Amino acid sequence: MQGNIFVISAASGTGKTTLIARLLQHHSDIRVSVSHTTRAPRRGEENGKHYHFVSVPEFERMIEEGQFVEYAKVYGNYYGTSTQSLESLTRQGVDVILEIDTQGAEQIRRLLPQAYSIFIAPPSLATLEQRLRQRAADAPQVIAVRLAEARNEIEQARLFDYLVVNDDLTAAEAALLHIIKSQRCRLENQTPFLNELLGSSDNA
């Protein structure tokens, strides 16, 4: 059975990356598509594991060659999902998570209508601001920009298939897993098994 594609987006600081990391730790049949980016690695990030870190000229060459299923420029840096990487994972029968922004999610909806989209929301905008400041990964002026964009990003949640509120990590992780597992049981995803089942019955 071919794997499903899940687009997961959120406003910065909502805890999307932490949620996905917990999910991957507990479920080997769920993978994340490693995106390409032109931004510099943050402390602890590894090339090929967290992102494929490339130069701007290299990224733009890949755009010209049509190597991305989606790409966007966010806060001055490029981010993109390789078509080859995505197809390789789904052919293996694993479910693939695309951890991308709302702009990239819109591209995926147009190009891959079979993908399912999930938006991770904070319990409140005040909580989101607190999380961004506690993270201390960005300069104050960058935090101000992210907060200004947060409401616009959250408004895009209306375009997604599912919404998960990250007020409690354990509960939010369970909600994500339920969404992923439910899609595996949809009839169109189980048709190959059903055909094989009926075929084996006819040959018995």
Backbone as JSON Lines, residues from 0, in Angstrom:
{"i":0,"aa":"M","n":[0.84,-1.19,0.0],"ca":[0.0,0.0,0.0],"c":[0.88,1.24,0.0]}
{"i":1,"aa":"Q","n":[0.59,2.18,-0.88],"ca":[1.37,3.4,-0.96],"c":[1.06,4.3,0.24]}
{"i":2,"aa":"G","n":[2.09,4.97,0.72],"ca":[1.92,5.83,1.87],"c":[1.12,7.09,1.55]}
{"i":3,"aa":"N","n":[0.54,7.68,2.59],"ca":[-0.2,8.93,2.45],"c":[0.72,10.11,2.72]}
{"i":4,"aa":"I","n":[0.27,11.29,2.27],"ca":[1.02,12.53,2.48],"c":[0.22,13.43,3.4]}
{"i":5,"aa":"F","n":[0.87,13.92,4.44],"ca":[0.22,14.81,5.4],"c":[0.99,16.12,5.48]}
{"i":6,"aa":"V","n":[0.3,17.21,5.18],"ca":[0.89,18.54,5.29],"c":[0.56,19.08,6.67]}
{"i":7,"aa":"I","n":[1.59,19.45,7.42],"ca":[1.38,20.0,8.76],"c":[1.98,21.4,8.83]}
{"i":8,"aa":"S","n":[1.13,22.37,9.14],"ca":[1.55,23.77,9.23],"c":[1.13,24.36,10.57]}
{"i":9,"aa":"A","n":[1.73,25.49,10.9],"ca":[1.4,26.18,12.16],"c":[2.08,27.54,12.16]}
{"i":10,"aa":"A","n":[1.61,28.41,13.02],"ca":[2.32,29.66,13.26],"c":[3.59,29.35,14.03]}
{"i":11,"aa":"S","n":[4.64,30.11,13.79],"ca":[5.92,29.88,14.46],"c":[5.75,29.92,15.97]}
{"i":12,"aa":"G","n":[6.33,28.92,16.66],"ca":[6.25,28.87,18.1],"c":[5.12,28.06,18.66]}
{"i":13,"aa":"T","n":[4.31,27.44,17.77],"ca":[3.15,26.67,18.22],"c":[3.54,25.3,18.76]}
{"i":14,"aa":"G","n":[4.74,24.82,18.43],"ca":[5.19,23.52,18.9],"c":[5.08,22.43,17.86]}
{"i":15,"aa":"K","n":[4.93,22.82,16.61],"ca":[4.78,21.85,15.51],"c":[5.97,20.89,15.43]}
{"i":16,"aa":"T","n":[7.17,21.42,15.47],"ca":[8.37,20.6,15.32],"c":[8.49,19.6,16.47]}
{"i":17,"aa":"T","n":[8.2,20.03,17.68],"ca":[8.25,19.14,18.84],"c":[7.23,18.02,18.72]}
{"i":18,"aa":"L","n":[6.02,18.35,18.29],"ca":[4.97,17.35,18.12],"c":[5.37,16.29,17.09]}
{"i":19,"aa":"I","n":[5.88,16.76,15.97],"ca":[6.27,15.83,14.91],"c":[7.41,14.94,15.36]}
{"i":20,"aa":"A","n":[8.37,15.51,16.09],"ca":[9.51,14.72,16.59],"c":[9.03,13.61,17.52]}
{"i":21,"aa":"R","n":[8.07,13.92,18.39],"ca":[7.52,12.9,19.29],"c":[6.82,11.79,18.5]}
{"i":22,"aa":"L","n":[6.11,12.18,17.47],"ca":[5.38,11.21,16.65],"c":[6.36,10.27,15.94]}
{"i":23,"aa":"L","n":[7.42,10.83,15.38],"ca":[8.4,10.02,14.65],"c":[9.15,9.08,15.58]}
{"i":24,"aa":"Q","n":[9.37,9.52,16.81],"ca":[10.09,8.71,17.78],"c":[9.33,7.42,18.11]}
{"i":25,"aa":"H","n":[8.01,7.49,18.09],"ca":[7.2,6.36,18.52],"c":[6.65,5.52,17.36]}
{"i":26,"aa":"H","n":[6.78,6.02,16.12],"ca":[6.15,5.32,15.0],"c":[7.09,5.32,13.79]}
{"i":27,"aa":"S","n":[7.71,4.16,13.55],"ca":[8.71,4.06,12.48],"c":[8.09,4.08,11.09]}
{"i":28,"aa":"D","n":[6.76,3.85,11.0],"ca":[6.11,3.85,9.69],"c":[5.62,5.24,9.29]}
{"i":29,"aa":"I","n":[6.04,6.25,10.05],"ca":[5.76,7.64,9.71],"c":[7.1,8.36,9.55]}
{"i":30,"aa":"R","n":[7.29,9.03,8.45],"ca":[8.55,9.73,8.2],"c":[8.26,11.2,7.91]}
{"i":31,"aa":"V","n":[9.28,12.0,8.03],"ca":[9.16,13.41,7.66],"c":[10.01,13.64,6.43]}
{"i":32,"aa":"S","n":[9.48,14.41,5.5],"ca":[10.24,14.77,4.31],"c":[11.24,15.86,4.69]}
{"i":33,"aa":"V","n":[12.51,15.6,4.45],"ca":[13.56,16.57,4.8],"c":[13.62,17.64,3.72]}
{"i":34,"aa":"S","n":[13.29,18.86,4.1],"ca":[13.24,19.97,3.15],"c":[14.62,20.53,2.85]}
{"i":35,"aa":"H","n":[14.7,21.24,1.73],"ca":[15.89,22.02,1.41],"c":[15.67,23.45,1.9]}
{"i":36,"aa":"T","n":[16.73,24.09,2.34],"ca":[16.63,25.49,2.77],"c":[17.95,26.22,2.55]}
{"i":37,"aa":"T","n":[17.84,27.53,2.41],"ca":[19.04,28.36,2.25],"c":[19.43,29.05,3.55]}
{"i":38,"aa":"R","n":[18.65,28.87,4.62],"ca":[19.01,29.52,5.88],"c":[20.16,28.76,6.54]}
{"i":39,"aa":"A","n":[20.85,29.44,7.44],"ca":[21.98,28.82,8.14],"c":[21.47,27.83,9.18]}
{"i":40,"aa":"P","n":[22.2,26.75,9.44],"ca":[21.79,25.78,10.46],"c":[21.77,26.43,11.85]}
{"i":41,"aa":"R","n":[20.77,26.05,12.65],"ca":[20.74,26.46,14.05],"c":[21.51,25.46,14.88]}
{"i":42,"aa":"R","n":[21.78,25.81,16.1],"ca":[22.55,24.94,16.99],"c":[21.88,23.57,17.1]}
{"i":43,"aa":"G","n":[22.65,22.52,16.85],"ca":[22.15,21.15,16.97],"c":[21.56,20.59,15.7]}
{"i":44,"aa":"E","n":[21.35,21.41,14.69],"ca":[20.78,20.92,13.43],"c":[21.86,20.27,12.56]}
{"i":45,"aa":"E","n":[21.5,19.15,11.93],"ca":[22.43,18.41,11.08],"c":[21.96,18.42,9.64]}
{"i":46,"aa":"N","n":[22.9,18.6,8.72],"ca":[22.57,18.58,7.3],"c":[22.12,17.18,6.9]}
{"i":47,"aa":"G","n":[20.99,17.11,6.2],"ca":[20.46,15.83,5.76],"c":[19.51,15.2,6.76]}
{"i":48,"aa":"K","n":[19.52,15.66,7.99],"ca":[18.63,15.12,9.02],"c":[17.5,16.1,9.32]}
{"i":49,"aa":"H","n":[17.86,17.34,9.61],"ca":[16.85,18.35,9.9],"c":[16.46,19.1,8.62]}
{"i":50,"aa":"Y","n":[17.45,19.44,7.81],"ca":[17.25,20.1,6.52],"c":[18.41,19.71,5.61]}
{"i":51,"aa":"H","n":[18.2,19.9,4.31],"ca":[19.31,19.89,3.36],"c":[19.69,21.36,3.2]}
{"i":52,"aa":"F","n":[20.81,21.76,3.76],"ca":[21.24,23.16,3.71],"c":[22.02,23.41,2.43]}
{"i":53,"aa":"V","n":[21.5,24.3,1.59],"ca":[22.12,24.6,0.3],"c":[22.25,26.11,0.14]}
{"i":54,"aa":"S","n":[23.07,26.52,-0.83],"ca":[23.25,27.93,-1.11],"c":[22.07,28.45,-1.92]}
{"i":55,"aa":"V","n":[21.93,29.77,-1.98],"ca":[20.87,30.37,-2.78],"c":[21.0,30.01,-4.26]}
{"i":56,"aa":"P","n":[22.21,30.1,-4.86],"ca":[22.34,29.7,-6.28],"c":[21.94,28.24,-6.52]}
{"i":57,"aa":"E","n":[22.31,27.34,-5.59],"ca":[21.96,25.93,-5.75],"c":[20.44,25.74,-5.67]}
{"i":58,"aa":"F","n":[19.8,26.42,-4.74],"ca":[18.35,26.31,-4.59],"c":[17.65,26.84,-5.85]}
{"i":59,"aa":"E","n":[18.11,27.97,-6.35],"ca":[17.48,28.56,-7.53],"c":[17.7,27.7,-8.77]}
{"i":60,"aa":"R","n":[18.84,26.98,-8.82],"ca":[19.06,26.05,-9.93],"c":[18.04,24.91,-9.85]}
{"i":61,"aa":"M","n":[17.77,24.42,-8.65],"ca":[16.8,23.35,-8.47],"c":[15.39,23.81,-8.84]}
{"i":62,"aa":"I","n":[15.08,25.07,-8.58],"ca":[13.78,25.63,-8.99],"c":[13.66,25.6,-10.5]}
{"i":63,"aa":"E","n":[14.71,26.06,-11.18],"ca":[14.7,26.11,-12.64],"c":[14.56,24.72,-13.25]}
{"i":64,"aa":"E","n":[15.1,23.71,-12.58],"ca":[15.03,22.34,-13.09],"c":[13.74,21.63,-12.68]}
{"i":65,"aa":"G","n":[12.87,22.33,-11.93],"ca":[11.58,21.74,-11.53],"c":[11.7,20.62,-10.52]}
{"i":66,"aa":"Q","n":[12.68,20.72,-9.63],"ca":[12.92,19.64,-8.68],"c":[12.07,19.73,-7.42]}
{"i":67,"aa":"F","n":[11.29,20.79,-7.25],"ca":[10.49,20.95,-6.03],"c":[9.01,20.78,-6.32]}
{"i":68,"aa":"V","n":[8.32,20.06,-5.41],"ca":[6.87,19.98,-5.5],"c":[6.26,21.25,-4.92]}
{"i":69,"aa":"E","n":[7.0,21.89,-4.02],"ca":[6.6,23.2,-3.49],"c":[7.85,23.88,-2.97]}
{"i":70,"aa":"Y","n":[7.82,25.22,-3.02],"ca":[8.89,25.99,-2.39],"c":[8.35,27.37,-2.06]}
{"i":71,"aa":"A","n":[9.02,28.03,-1.12],"ca":[8.59,29.36,-0.7],"c":[9.79,30.11,-0.15]}
{"i":72,"aa":"K","n":[9.67,31.44,-0.13],"ca":[10.68,32.27,0.5],"c":[10.06,32.87,1.75]}
{"i":73,"aa":"V","n":[10.61,32.49,2.91],"ca":[10.05,32.88,4.21],"c":[11.12,33.58,5.03]}
{"i":74,"aa":"Y","n":[10.8,34.81,5.47],"ca":[11.75,35.61,6.26],"c":[13.12,35.68,5.58]}
{"i":75,"aa":"G","n":[13.11,35.81,4.25],"ca":[14.34,36.01,3.49],"c":[15.07,34.75,3.09]}
{"i":76,"aa":"N","n":[14.55,33.58,3.45],"ca":[15.21,32.32,3.12],"c":[14.28,31.41,2.32]}
{"i":77,"aa":"Y","n":[14.87,30.63,1.43],"ca":[14.11,29.67,0.65],"c":[13.9,28.37,1.45]}
{"i":78,"aa":"Y","n":[12.72,27.75,1.25],"ca":[12.42,26.41,1.77],"c":[11.7,25.65,0.66]}
{"i":79,"aa":"G","n":[12.02,24.36,0.49],"ca":[11.36,23.6,-0.56],"c":[11.34,22.11,-0.3]}
{"i":80,"aa":"T","n":[10.38,21.41,-0.92],"ca":[10.23,19.96,-0.79],"c":[10.58,19.3,-2.11]}
{"i":81,"aa":"S","n":[11.54,18.41,-2.09],"ca":[11.98,17.71,-3.29],"c":[10.95,16.67,-3.74]}
{"i":82,"aa":"T","n":[10.58,16.73,-5.0],"ca":[9.64,15.76,-5.56],"c":[10.19,14.35,-5.48]}
{"i":83,"aa":"Q","n":[11.46,14.18,-5.8],"ca":[12.09,12.87,-5.79],"c":[12.08,12.25,-4.4]}
{"i":84,"aa":"S","n":[12.4,13.04,-3.4],"ca":[12.42,12.55,-2.02],"c":[11.03,12.11,-1.57]}
{"i":85,"aa":"L","n":[10.02,12.89,-1.91],"ca":[8.64,12.6,-1.51],"c":[8.15,11.3,-2.15]}
{"i":86,"aa":"E","n":[8.38,11.15,-3.45],"ca":[7.92,9.96,-4.15],"c":[8.64,8.71,-3.67]}
{"i":87,"aa":"S","n":[9.91,8.84,-3.34],"ca":[10.68,7.7,-2.85],"c":[10.1,7.16,-1.55]}
{"i":88,"aa":"L","n":[9.7,8.06,-0.66],"ca":[9.16,7.64,0.64],"c":[7.78,7.0,0.51]}
{"i":89,"aa":"T","n":[6.89,7.6,-0.28],"ca":[5.54,7.05,-0.4],"c":[5.55,5.69,-1.09]}
{"i":90,"aa":"R","n":[6.48,5.47,-2.01],"ca":[6.58,4.17,-2.67],"c":[6.97,3.07,-1.7]}
{"i":91,"aa":"Q","n":[7.63,3.45,-0.61],"ca":[8.02,2.47,0.41],"c":[6.85,2.08,1.31]}
{"i":92,"aa":"G","n":[5.71,2.75,1.14],"ca":[4.53,2.43,1.93],"c":[4.46,3.15,3.27]}
{"i":93,"aa":"V","n":[5.35,4.12,3.49],"ca":[5.3,4.86,4.75],"c":[4.5,6.15,4.56]}
{"i":94,"aa":"D","n":[3.91,6.63,5.63],"ca":[3.21,7.9,5.58],"c":[4.22,9.02,5.75]}
{"i":95,"aa":"V","n":[4.08,10.06,4.94],"ca":[5.07,11.13,4.91],"c":[4.47,12.44,5.41]}
{"i":96,"aa":"I","n":[5.18,13.09,6.3],"ca":[4.78,14.39,6.82],"c":[5.58,15.48,6.14]}
{"i":97,"aa":"L","n":[4.89,16.48,5.62],"ca":[5.54,17.67,5.09],"c":[5.34,18.78,6.11]}
{"i":98,"aa":"E","n":[6.41,19.17,6.77],"ca":[6.36,20.22,7.78],"c":[6.68,21.55,7.08]}
{"i":99,"aa":"I","n":[5.62,22.24,6.62],"ca":[5.82,23.44,5.81],"c":[4.9,24.56,6.26]}
{"i":100,"aa":"D","n":[5.16,25.75,5.75],"ca":[4.35,26.91,6.12],"c":[3.05,26.92,5.3]}
{"i":101,"aa":"T","n":[2.18,27.87,5.62],"ca":[0.87,27.91,4.96],"c":[0.98,28.21,3.47]}
{"i":102,"aa":"Q","n":[2.01,28.95,3.06],"ca":[2.21,29.24,1.64],"c":[2.53,27.95,0.89]}
{"i":103,"aa":"G","n":[3.42,27.14,1.46],"ca":[3.75,25.86,0.84],"c":[2.58,24.9,0.86]}
{"i":104,"aa":"A","n":[1.78,24.96,1.94],"ca":[0.6,24.09,2.03],"c":[-0.39,24.38,0.9]}
{"i":105,"aa":"E","n":[-0.52,25.64,0.53],"ca":[-1.42,26.01,-0.56],"c":[-0.93,25.41,-1.87]}
{"i":106,"aa":"Q","n":[0.37,25.41,-2.1],"ca":[0.93,24.8,-3.31],"c":[0.66,23.3,-3.34]}
{"i":107,"aa":"I","n":[0.82,22.66,-2.18],"ca":[0.58,21.21,-2.1],"c":[-0.87,20.89,-2.39]}
{"i":108,"aa":"R","n":[-1.8,21.71,-1.88],"ca":[-3.22,21.47,-2.12],"c":[-3.55,21.49,-3.61]}
{"i":109,"aa":"R","n":[-2.86,22.38,-4.35],"ca":[-3.1,22.47,-5.79],"c":[-2.46,21.31,-6.55]}
{"i":110,"aa":"L","n":[-1.22,20.98,-6.19],"ca":[-0.47,19.99,-6.94],"c":[-0.74,18.56,-6.5]}
{"i":111,"aa":"L","n":[-1.03,18.36,-5.2],"ca":[-1.26,17.02,-4.66],"c":[-2.59,17.01,-3.9]}
{"i":112,"aa":"P","n":[-3.7,17.03,-4.61],"ca":[-5.01,17.09,-3.94],"c":[-5.29,15.88,-3.06]}
{"i":113,"aa":"Q","n":[-4.54,14.8,-3.24],"ca":[-4.74,13.61,-2.41],"c":[-4.1,13.76,-1.03]}
{"i":114,"aa":"A","n":[-3.29,14.8,-0.82],"ca":[-2.64,15.01,0.48],"c":[-3.66,15.53,1.49]}
{"i":115,"aa":"Y","n":[-3.43,15.21,2.76],"ca":[-4.28,15.67,3.86],"c":[-3.54,16.78,4.61]}
{"i":116,"aa":"S","n":[-4.26,17.84,4.97],"ca":[-3.61,18.98,5.62],"c":[-4.08,19.13,7.06]}
{"i":117,"aa":"I","n":[-3.11,19.41,7.94],"ca":[-3.38,19.55,9.38],"c":[-2.74,20.85,9.86]}
{"i":118,"aa":"F","n":[-3.52,21.66,10.55],"ca":[-2.98,22.91,11.1],"c":[-2.88,22.76,12.62]}
{"i":119,"aa":"I","n":[-1.71,23.12,13.17],"ca":[-1.48,23.09,14.62],"c":[-1.68,24.5,15.16]}
{"i":120,"aa":"A","n":[-2.64,24.66,16.06],"ca":[-2.95,25.99,16.6],"c":[-2.55,26.09,18.07]}
{"i":121,"aa":"P","n":[-2.15,27.29,18.51],"ca":[-1.87,27.5,19.93],"c":[-3.18,27.66,20.68]}
{"i":122,"aa":"P","n":[-3.2,27.44,21.99],"ca":[-4.44,27.64,22.74],"c":[-4.88,29.1,22.78]}
{"i":123,"aa":"S","n":[-3.92,30.03,22.64],"ca":[-4.24,31.45,22.59],"c":[-3.05,32.2,21.99]}
{"i":124,"aa":"L","n":[-3.29,33.42,21.52],"ca":[-2.19,34.23,20.98],"c":[-1.24,34.67,22.08]}
{"i":125,"aa":"A","n":[-1.75,34.85,23.29],"ca":[-0.89,35.22,24.42],"c":[0.08,34.09,24.74]}
{"i":126,"aa":"T","n":[-0.41,32.85,24.68],"ca":[0.46,31.7,24.91],"c":[1.52,31.6,23.83]}
{"i":127,"aa":"L","n":[1.13,31.87,22.59],"ca":[2.09,31.84,21.48],"c":[3.2,32.85,21.7]}
{"i":128,"aa":"E","n":[2.86,34.06,22.09],"ca":[3.88,35.08,22.35],"c":[4.82,34.64,23.46]}
{"i":129,"aa":"Q","n":[4.28,34.07,24.5],"ca":[5.11,33.61,25.62],"c":[6.09,32.53,25.17]}
{"i":130,"aa":"R","n":[5.62,31.6,24.35],"ca":[6.48,30.53,23.87],"c":[7.61,31.06,23.0]}
{"i":131,"aa":"L","n":[7.31,32.04,22.15],"ca":[8.35,32.61,21.29],"c":[9.43,33.3,22.11]}
{"i":132,"aa":"R","n":[9.04,34.01,23.13],"ca":[10.01,34.73,23.95],"c":[10.83,33.77,24.81]}
{"i":133,"aa":"Q","n":[10.22,32.7,25.3],"ca":[10.93,31.72,26.1],"c":[11.92,30.91,25.27]}
{"i":134,"aa":"R","n":[11.62,30.74,24.0],"ca":[12.49,29.96,23.12],"c":[13.85,30.64,22.95]}
{"i":135,"aa":"A","n":[13.85,31.97,22.92],"ca":[15.09,32.77,22.84],"c":[15.99,32.36,21.68]}
{"i":136,"aa":"A","n":[15.38,31.9,20.58],"ca":[16.16,31.5,19.41],"c":[16.29,32.64,18.41]}
{"i":137,"aa":"D","n":[15.46,33.68,18.56],"ca":[15.45,34.77,17.6],"c":[15.61,36.11,18.32]}
{"i":138,"aa":"A","n":[16.09,37.08,17.55],"ca":[16.24,38.43,18.09],"c":[14.86,39.04,18.33]}
{"i":139,"aa":"P","n":[14.76,40.04,19.24],"ca":[13.46,40.66,19.54],"c":[12.73,41.18,18.31]}
{"i":140,"aa":"Q","n":[13.47,41.77,17.36],"ca":[12.81,42.29,16.17],"c":[12.24,41.17,15.31]}
{"i":141,"aa":"V","n":[12.9,39.99,15.31],"ca":[12.39,38.84,14.56],"c":[11.13,38.3,15.23]}
{"i":142,"aa":"I","n":[11.13,38.28,16.56],"ca":[9.94,37.83,17.3],"c":[8.76,38.73,16.98]}
{"i":143,"aa":"A","n":[9.02,40.03,16.92],"ca":[7.94,40.98,16.61],"c":[7.34,40.69,15.23]}
{"i":144,"aa":"V","n":[8.2,40.38,14.27],"ca":[7.72,40.06,12.92],"c":[6.89,38.78,12.95]}
{"i":145,"aa":"R","n":[7.36,37.77,13.68],"ca":[6.65,36.5,13.74],"c":[5.28,36.66,14.4]}
{"i":146,"aa":"L","n":[5.2,37.48,15.42],"ca":[3.93,37.71,16.08],"c":[2.96,38.45,15.16]}
{"i":147,"aa":"A","n":[3.5,39.38,14.38],"ca":[2.66,40.12,13.44],"c":[2.08,39.2,12.37]}
{"i":148,"aa":"E","n":[2.85,38.18,12.01],"ca":[2.4,37.25,10.98],"c":[1.51,36.13,11.53]}
{"i":149,"aa":"A","n":[1.57,35.91,12.85],"ca":[0.9,34.75,13.44],"c":[-0.6,34.74,13.16]}
{"i":150,"aa":"R","n":[-1.26,35.89,13.35],"ca":[-2.71,35.92,13.14],"c":[-3.06,35.6,11.68]}
{"i":151,"aa":"N","n":[-2.29,36.12,10.74],"ca":[-2.54,35.82,9.32],"c":[-2.38,34.34,9.04]}
{"i":152,"aa":"E","n":[-1.35,33.72,9.65],"ca":[-1.12,32.29,9.44],"c":[-2.26,31.47,10.04]}
{"i":153,"aa":"I","n":[-2.7,31.86,11.24],"ca":[-3.78,31.11,11.9],"c":[-5.08,31.24,11.12]}
{"i":154,"aa":"E","n":[-5.31,32.37,10.48],"ca":[-6.5,32.54,9.66],"c":[-6.53,31.54,8.5]}
{"i":155,"aa":"Q","n":[-5.34,31.13,8.04],"ca":[-5.26,30.16,6.94],"c":[-5.72,28.77,7.37]}
{"i":156,"aa":"A","n":[-5.86,28.55,8.68],"ca":[-6.29,27.24,9.18],"c":[-7.64,26.84,8.62]}
{"i":157,"aa":"R","n":[-8.46,27.83,8.23],"ca":[-9.78,27.53,7.67],"c":[-9.69,26.72,6.37]}
{"i":158,"aa":"L","n":[-8.53,26.74,5.73],"ca":[-8.35,26.04,4.46],"c":[-7.86,24.61,4.64]}
{"i":159,"aa":"F","n":[-7.55,24.22,5.87],"ca":[-6.99,22.9,6.14],"c":[-8.09,21.87,6.43]}
{"i":160,"aa":"D","n":[-7.73,20.6,6.32],"ca":[-8.68,19.52,6.58],"c":[-8.92,19.3,8.07]}
{"i":161,"aa":"Y","n":[-7.86,19.47,8.86],"ca":[-7.94,19.21,10.3],"c":[-7.26,20.34,11.07]}
{"i":162,"aa":"L","n":[-7.72,20.53,12.31],"ca":[-7.07,21.49,13.21],"c":[-6.84,20.81,14.55]}
{"i":163,"aa":"V","n":[-5.59,20.87,15.03],"ca":[-5.22,20.3,16.32],"c":[-4.69,21.43,17.21]}
{"i":164,"aa":"V","n":[-5.28,21.59,18.39],"ca":[-4.84,22.62,19.34],"c":[-3.75,22.04,20.23]}
{"i":165,"aa":"N","n":[-2.58,22.67,20.23],"ca":[-1.46,22.18,21.04],"c":[-1.45,22.89,22.4]}
{"i":166,"aa":"D","n":[-2.35,22.46,23.26],"ca":[-2.37,22.95,24.63],"c":[-1.65,21.98,25.54]}
{"i":167,"aa":"D","n":[-1.69,20.7,25.17],"ca":[-1.02,19.62,25.91],"c":[-0.33,18.72,24.89]}
{"i":168,"aa":"L","n":[0.99,18.52,25.03],"ca":[1.75,17.78,24.02],"c":[1.25,16.35,23.84]}
{"i":169,"aa":"T","n":[0.96,15.67,24.93],"ca":[0.52,14.28,24.84],"c":[-0.82,14.17,24.1]}
{"i":170,"aa":"A","n":[-1.75,15.05,24.45],"ca":[-3.06,15.02,23.8],"c":[-2.96,15.41,22.33]}
{"i":171,"aa":"A","n":[-2.13,16.41,22.03],"ca":[-1.97,16.84,20.64],"c":[-1.3,15.76,19.8]}
{"i":172,"aa":"E","n":[-0.32,15.07,20.37],"ca":[0.34,13.97,19.65],"c":[-0.66,12.86,19.36]}
{"i":173,"aa":"A","n":[-1.51,12.52,20.32],"ca":[-2.52,11.48,20.14],"c":[-3.5,11.88,19.04]}
{"i":174,"aa":"A","n":[-3.88,13.16,19.0],"ca":[-4.8,13.63,17.97],"c":[-4.18,13.49,16.58]}
{"i":175,"aa":"L","n":[-2.91,13.85,16.45],"ca":[-2.21,13.71,15.17],"c":[-2.18,12.25,14.72]}
{"i":176,"aa":"L","n":[-1.87,11.37,15.65],"ca":[-1.78,9.94,15.32],"c":[-3.14,9.4,14.89]}
{"i":177,"aa":"H","n":[-4.2,9.81,15.56],"ca":[-5.54,9.36,15.18],"c":[-5.88,9.79,13.75]}
{"i":178,"aa":"I","n":[-5.51,11.02,13.41],"ca":[-5.78,11.51,12.05],"c":[-5.05,10.66,11.02]}
{"i":179,"aa":"I","n":[-3.77,10.4,11.27],"ca":[-2.95,9.63,10.32],"c":[-3.48,8.21,10.17]}
{"i":180,"aa":"K","n":[-3.77,7.56,11.3],"ca":[-4.25,6.17,11.24],"c":[-5.63,6.07,10.58]}
{"i":181,"aa":"S","n":[-6.47,7.06,10.8],"ca":[-7.81,7.0,10.21],"c":[-7.74,7.02,8.69]}
{"i":182,"aa":"Q","n":[-6.77,7.75,8.13],"ca":[-6.66,7.81,6.66],"c":[-6.21,6.47,6.09]}
{"i":183,"aa":"R","n":[-5.43,5.72,6.84],"ca":[-4.99,4.41,6.37],"c":[-6.17,3.47,6.16]}
{"i":184,"aa":"C","n":[-7.25,3.69,6.92],"ca":[-8.41,2.8,6.86],"c":[-9.46,3.25,5.84]}
{"i":185,"aa":"R","n":[-9.23,4.38,5.18],"ca":[-10.19,4.81,4.16],"c":[-10.23,3.77,3.04]}
{"i":186,"aa":"L","n":[-11.42,3.58,2.47],"ca":[-11.61,2.51,1.48],"c":[-10.65,2.64,0.31]}
{"i":187,"aa":"E","n":[-10.44,3.88,-0.19],"ca":[-9.57,4.03,-1.34],"c":[-8.13,3.62,-1.04]}
{"i":188,"aa":"N","n":[-7.74,3.72,0.24],"ca":[-6.39,3.31,0.63],"c":[-6.31,1.81,0.89]}
{"i":189,"aa":"Q","n":[-7.44,1.17,1.12],"ca":[-7.47,-0.26,1.39],"c":[-7.9,-1.08,0.17]}
{"i":190,"aa":"T","n":[-8.17,-0.4,-0.96],"ca":[-8.62,-1.11,-2.16],"c":[-7.64,-2.19,-2.63]}
{"i":191,"aa":"P","n":[-6.32,-1.94,-2.65],"ca":[-5.4,-3.02,-3.06],"c":[-5.53,-4.26,-2.18]}
{"i":192,"aa":"F","n":[-5.66,-4.05,-0.86],"ca":[-5.84,-5.2,0.04],"c":[-7.15,-5.92,-0.24]}
{"i":193,"aa":"L","n":[-8.22,-5.13,-0.45],"ca":[-9.53,-5.73,-0.7],"c":[-9.52,-6.56,-1.98]}
{"i":194,"aa":"N","n":[-8.88,-6.02,-3.02],"ca":[-8.79,-6.76,-4.29],"c":[-8.01,-8.06,-4.11]}
{"i":195,"aa":"E","n":[-6.92,-7.98,-3.32],"ca":[-6.11,-9.17,-3.08],"c":[-6.9,-10.2,-2.27]}
{"i":196,"aa":"L","n":[-7.65,-9.7,-1.29],"ca":[-8.46,-10.59,-0.45],"c":[-9.48,-11.34,-1.27]}
{"i":197,"aa":"L","n":[-10.22,-10.62,-2.12],"ca":[-11.23,-11.23,-2.95],"c":[-10.63,-12.16,-4.0]}
{"i":198,"aa":"G","n":[-9.47,-11.74,-4.51],"ca":[-8.79,-12.57,-5.5],"c":[-8.34,-13.89,-4.92]}
{"i":199,"aa":"S","n":[-7.8,-13.84,-3.69],"ca":[-7.35,-15.08,-3.05],"c":[-8.52,-15.99,-2.74]}
{"i":200,"aa":"S","n":[-9.69,-15.37,-2.44],"ca":[-10.9,-16.17,-2.16],"c":[-11.36,-16.89,-3.42]}
{"i":201,"aa":"D","n":[-11.27,-16.19,-4.58],"ca":[-11.7,-16.8,-5.85],"c":[-10.81,-17.97,-6.24]}
{"i":202,"aa":"N","n":[-9.52,-17.88,-5.86],"ca":[-8.56,-18.91,-6.26],"c":[-8.53,-20.07,-5.28]}
{"i":203,"aa":"A","n":[-9.22,-19.91,-4.13],"ca":[-9.16,-20.96,-3.1],"c":[-9.92,-22.21,-3.55]}
